[in-house]
Amino acid sequence: MKYEETCAFTLYIPHIPDTEKPVPAPNAPNRHPPRRWVVEVGHAWFNRFRGVLIRWAKSSLSYLGFVQIVACLIIGRKLLLFSG
């Protein structure tokens, strides 16, 4: 299978630019801004919390609990943002 067929079969949207089409100018209205991968965005959200960025917890269970609390805070903030 070709790469494009595999992506279409698995419903994956590739982030690889098409080399056959010319790249639009930087100020063109049809040019999309660069996007960050979902994982990069998630890491950026988690790194806003100092306890996750600098691991203060000595035990792995305490650190896991803190990561779970931070995940709940991030989800709660996003829900408040989208709910109005």
N, C-alpha and C positions, 0 to 999 in steps of 0.2 A: 504494500500500500504506500502511496505517496503521502507526504507530510500533510498536505491539504485535505486529503481524503480521511486520514486518521483524525485530524482536528474536527472535521465535520461529523464523523462517526461518534466521537466522544463528546460532542457539543462543547469543545474547548475553543475559546476565542484567542488566536495567537496574537502576540504583541510584536510580531516581526513585520516591518514595513514591506510593502510590495515594491520590488525593484524595477518593475516594468513601467510604473507610473512615475512621472517626475514629482519631486517634493515641492509643495507650494511654498511661496515666499513666507518669511516669518510674520509679516503683517497681513497676510491674506485672510479674508473672513472665513474661508472654508478649512483653515488649518486648526486642528485640535491641539489643546495644550498637552504637554507630556503628562502621562499618568503614572502614579506610583503603584507598585504591586501591592496587593492586599496584605501580604505579610509585612512589607515595609511600613505600611500605615499602622498596622497593629503594633509593631515594635515601637514606633514613634509614640503611640498613645501610652504604651506601658512605660516607656522611658521618661514620661513626665512625672512619674512617681519615684521619689528618691529611694524609697525602700526596695523597689524592684531594680532600679538602675545600679545602686550600690547595695550589695546583699548584706544587710545587717543581721539577719537571722542566722543563728548558729546551726539549728537543726533544719533538715530538709522539710519536715512537716510544717514548721512555722513559716518557712519561706513559701511553701505551696499554699498555705492558708492565706498569706498576704497577697499572693498572686491572684487567688480566687476572689478576694475582697476587691482588689483593684479591677478585675474583670467585671464584677458586679457594678462597681462605680462607673466604669466606662459605659456599660450597657445602659445603666440608669440615666446617665447624662445624655446619651444619644436618643433615648426614648423621650426624654423631656424636650430635647431640641426639636424632634420631629412631631411631637404632639401639639406643639404650639405654645 
